[in-house]
């Protein structure tokens, strides 16, 4: 008789059902795992053997074959230990087969028979819920699984013995409770920023419409400081967004103690990041920084120092809101709707364009440095601002700075307008994500605005994408004002953010 | 039982040990299928059957239990397994039965000790 257990394999953030079949036949005592297991899965044999032994169960001297079906799907990761062990227990008659018939099982075993946490419990739970089955997962991940829905039956044992006792009715395990890690550690606040009024305004607009942003300025002007404060003014996560980012974090194994976080992600990868680290992939497909920043902020400091390939690999996620990783044996899609915030110096020495500064290498230095960012990528950045060095007086006699809470209030108001506007569209949540035809209808400017836009489009040689991005930005500005129609002043401000500052700097 | 010195002594000593082991198996309800089964690849001391189980038994006589336990290394395991394969080839009826590799330890002043399932050859092979 073949014992069957259902578990999952992960493709992107989808959980694909995998059937674990365990067969014990007479013959030479061998223990084989087949079905394209990777090293971690093949080694599970030793862990399963030891864990069963520690739980007081000896494997019979029979020919044991474990098949992971579908056999042509590569199996990766350590979460196959528990389903294999359960399958063996069913085959040995230690657990009744009907007890696990309607369950999806995943978990790693330690040598002493304890069930340890694995990555991807949340997507597995959602997958189990979609299949109409229950879930058996490690105790440390139970809180994570409980998020998948009230009607999902979750069993979260901390050891094989606890699971066996649960099935035999000796000690029934209760359903774990969903847990959330609330913002105990406070985010950096906008009130810390001295001066930089125009940058603050730009940051607020970027937050209000989900626009990409580029800050250019000399070292020490506060670009990183500004970017770090963007999460504090972003609107709160909707339950669906929370689930999306948690699924990715779960796959990447970044959820601690099975607790979800209600913070928007803020990812700041170092500029030495490889393409696999940025967009995901590798021999074991994992989500990259763009996906981990889904529904949040991807901050790239020292923008031109990233390798050109890495930067241009961001073009697809920025446009489509998802990343497709194609490899020889994988083709996976990760959601990556991000807000890109980049910061750079105007030239290598960092001070080009500063009053009184003259570079030894002349204007070529700045031009070469800025040319590292390709035109198509730059075209996707709506807000480009200059962050000048702070004057000493700003530090000594700082004016009153607004707190994040005050700014966030205006941002949330603008976002609420957008949410109502795009209520029927599942993929669009902010102006920046709206497609061209939608934005043309919702952001049609008044007549004076149209004229200005026409003039600017020819003078600035706007691309079709650039034209629509100006419209999106203008729409956000109107939303911040609470205006129904996009006025000339909104178009003008949007154009101003687009014009600055690269070409201007190159000429300096 | 002092440790056998000469080759002749060792041979006789081994015979006595095997006899004891065979008696133990018979007492446990096994039926002996072969004794001293010699093949080009190795030798099996005893092949015994009980119900649907065939046990290939290696008999080890040593001055202490520990020495007896340590006396089967990977190479001798390999020889026993290879010889068992050849025995199976000659007895196709046994292929559908459960197979097991046992040891019987013969130690002076102790009762013979039967270790069922002493090793599993296919187990530590890493795929």
Contacts between the chains, C-beta under 8 A, distances in Angstrom:
chain1	res1	chain2	res2	distance
A	26	B	52	6.9
A	26	B	96	5.8
A	26	B	97	5.5
A	26	B	98	4.5
A	26	B	99	7.4
A	27	B	95	7.3
A	27	B	96	7.8
A	27	B	98	7.5
A	27	B	99	6.2
A	28	B	99	5.2
A	28	B	121	7.3
A	28	B	122	6.1
A	29	B	99	6.7
A	29	B	100	6.9
A	29	B	101	7.8
A	29	B	117	7.8
A	29	B	120	4.5
A	29	B	121	7.6
A	29	B	122	6.2
A	29	B	123	6.9
A	30	B	120	7.6
A	30	B	121	7.8
A	30	B	122	3.0
A	30	B	123	7.0
A	30	B	125	7.8
A	31	B	120	7.9
A	31	B	122	6.8
A	31	B	123	5.9
A	32	B	122	7.8
A	32	B	127	6.8
A	33	B	127	7.0
A	42	B	126	7.1
A	42	B	127	5.3
A	43	B	126	7.8
A	49	B	123	7.7
A	60	B	98	8.0
A	61	B	98	6.4
A	61	B	99	7.3
A	61	B	100	4.6
A	61	B	117	5.0
A	61	B	120	6.6
A	62	B	98	6.1
